[in-house]
């Protein structure tokens, strides 16, 4: 079992879907979506867990996020 980890996620508004989609930059290919921000963020947690589970089963190293996104207003 992998220890609990934190990952930066990026939440995008999707006008066509009329909801949100979320990407996890540290876990290439790990994305999810939802009708509301809350749904999308809840769904991406499950996507992250399943993505990591698949990586472990495939014998791949699970990335540890070394940095975090910081927003700067100008």
C-alpha atoms as one frame of an Amber mdcrd trajectory, in Angstrom:
protein
   0.000   0.000   0.000   1.237   3.477  -0.889   1.353   6.115   1.842  -1.031
   9.053   1.582   0.289  11.724  -0.767  -0.829  15.143  -1.949  -0.950  16.237
  -5.572  -1.608  19.547  -7.259  -4.682  19.440  -9.482  -5.748  22.015 -12.050
  -9.470  22.646 -12.358 -10.724  23.805 -15.775 -14.154  25.156 -16.682 -15.561
  23.307 -19.701 -18.273  25.297 -21.494 -19.097  22.452 -23.926 -19.548  19.917
 -21.114 -21.127  22.579 -18.898 -19.015  21.432 -15.996 -15.390  21.057 -15.007
 -12.470  18.820 -15.852  -9.415  18.298 -13.689  -5.854  17.306 -14.539  -3.069
  16.059 -12.278   0.225  17.280 -13.778   2.419  14.956 -11.695   0.435  11.891
 -12.859   0.506  12.046 -16.653  -2.838  11.008 -18.108  -4.720  11.276 -14.823
  -7.828  13.390 -15.464 -11.434  13.498 -14.329 -14.542  15.645 -14.652 -17.743
  16.662 -12.926 -20.806  18.870 -13.313 -19.748  21.045 -10.362 -16.363  21.978
  -8.902 -17.132  19.787  -5.910 -18.041  16.799  -8.117 -14.911  17.230 -10.227
 -12.638  17.429  -7.178 -14.311  14.427  -5.538 -14.005  12.443  -8.786 -10.348
  13.326  -9.285  -9.522  11.884  -5.856 -10.864   8.532  -7.039  -9.012   8.920
 -10.349  -5.746   9.582  -8.507  -6.210   6.525  -6.278  -6.959   4.287  -9.281
  -4.070   5.747 -11.280  -1.621   5.089  -8.444  -3.035   1.596  -7.912  -2.436
   0.795 -11.591   1.103   2.172 -11.425   1.893  -0.002  -8.392   0.405  -3.091
 -10.072   2.535  -2.390 -13.166   5.666  -2.020 -11.038   6.046   1.660 -11.899
   7.448   4.228  -9.491   4.729   6.492  -8.111   5.794  10.138  -8.480   6.206
  12.240  -5.375   5.301  15.821  -6.097   8.305  17.955  -5.227   6.760  21.300
  -6.044   3.410  22.986  -5.940   1.724  25.536  -8.184   1.870  29.087  -6.909
  -0.234  31.809  -8.497   1.153  35.312  -8.821  -1.104  38.220  -9.680   0.371
  41.016 -11.797
